[in-house]
Amino acid sequence: MKGRNLAEVMMGAVVLATAAVFLGYAILLGGRAPVASGITLTAAFDRVDGLTEGADVRIGGVKVGSVTGLAIDPQSFQAVATLRVRSDLRLPRDSSAEIQSEGLLGGRYVAIVPGGADAVLADGGRITETQGSISLESLLGRFIFSVTQMNGGGGAGGGEARR
């Protein structure tokens, strides 16, 4: 019985050590570290639902930077994202940014679509053409509302009384 308890304790220690190694790997090499050098850009969005600091900035699906900050502009009440992207990229001034989803249940990232202008964005520049995140809950609510309206099941005030 004593040998069995020792074996169970040793096996538990091996499992915990393995879990610690995987956790360390995920933290250190998980790809969420901010880009250390590069240029800083800002972009104002109407909504940034699900976007967090440390999220990827991608061009054509390739990570080129990260989100370093999120704030509210007190004048326009828009969400302003601060982005740090690689300095070797010469992004045209008319580039656009949109918030996209990694998947149905995944996180969000900023996708930059390069424009065609000759002038480029400098450090501290602003991306003016933006598209905010699309709320899955809002889309689902609209879909359910439209289906109930088509089926004539109007809830409150949805139908006329029959005589």
N, C-alpha and C positions, 0 to 999 in steps of 0.2 A: 504494500500500500504506500509506503514511504517513497519507493522508487517511482511509482506512478505519479505522485504529486510533484516530484522533482522533474519528471519528464513533461508534465503539463506546464509547469512554470517556465521551463526552458523553451518550449514551443511557443508560449505566449510572448516571451522576450524576443524570439526570432521574428514573430509576426509584427510586433511593435517596431523593431528595428527596420524591417522592410518598409513599413508604412512611413516611418520617419524619412527614409531615403527617398521615397516617391514624393513626399511632401516637399522636401528640400529641392528636388529636381523641378517640381511644378512652380515653386516660388522663384527660383533662380533662373530657370531657362524656359519659363512658360510663355515668353514672347510679349508680356505685358509691361516690360520695362520701358520707360520713356526714352525717346531718342536724345542722347546726351548733347550732341552738337547739331546745329541746323539753324533754320530761320523760323521765326515766330510769326504766325499769321492769326488773324481773327476772322470769325464769321458769325453773323447774327442770324438766328433761326426763330421761327414762330413757336416751335416746340422741340424739345430735345429729350422726350420721354425715353428712358432706358439708357441714355448715353452717360457714361461715367468717365471720370478722370482716369487716364491710363488706357482708354480705348484706342483701337487702331485708327490710323488715317491711311487710306489705301488709294492707289491709282491703278485701275485695271485689275483689282483684286490683290495687288502686291502691297505689302506694308511698307510705307515710306515715312511714317511718323506716328505720333500719338497725340491724344488730347491731353493738354497739361492744365486746363482750368475751365470751369463753367461759372458764369455769373449772369446777373440780370442787369440790363441797361436801364437805369432809372428814368431815362427820357422816353424811350420807345417801348419799354417793358418786354423787349425781346430777350431771348436767352443768347448770350454771347459765349461762343466756344473759342478757347485759345488753343491753337494747334502748333506743334513743333514738327517741321518736316525737314527732310535731308536738304542740305544747302547746295548739293550738286544738281538738284532739279531746278530748272529755270521755268517756273510755272508762268504761263501767260497771264496777263492782268485780267483777262475776261474769263478766267477759269471759274467753274461753279463747284459748289459743295452741297452734298445731300446726305442725310442720315439714313443709313440702310440697316437692315436686320441681317444677322448672320444666319438665321434660320427661323423656323416657327417659334421655337422656345429659346433661341440664342440671344446673345447680347447685341448691342448696336455698335456701329462704327461710322466714321465719316468717309464718304467716297468723294474724291476730287476728280472732276472731269475737266481736263485741260482744254483751254480755249485755243483760239488761233491768232491772237494779237501778237505783235512784235514786241511790245513793252512787257516786261516781266514784273512779278510781284517781288518787292524788296522785303528785307527783314522789317517786321512791324506792319506789313501790308494787310489789307482787308479784302476778303473775298465777298463781293457784293451780291452775286447771284447764288441764292441758297434755297434749299427745299428741306423743311423740317421733317421730323419723323411722323409716320402714319400710325395712329393708334389702332391696334388690332381690335380692342374692345369697342371702339367707336364704329369701326366697319361692321363688326358682328352685330352690334345693336341696330345699325341702319338696315342690315340685311334682314334681321328678324322682324323689324318694323314693316319693311316693304312686303315681306311674305304674308304677314298677318293682314295687311291692307288688301293684298290681292285675293286672299281667301275670304274676305268680307268679315273677318273676325275682329272688327275694330274695337277693342276694349272701351275705355271711357270716351263717350261721345262718338263712337265709331260707326254707329248704325242708327237708322231711323226706327221708331216704334211702328210695329205693324198693327193694322186695325182688323 
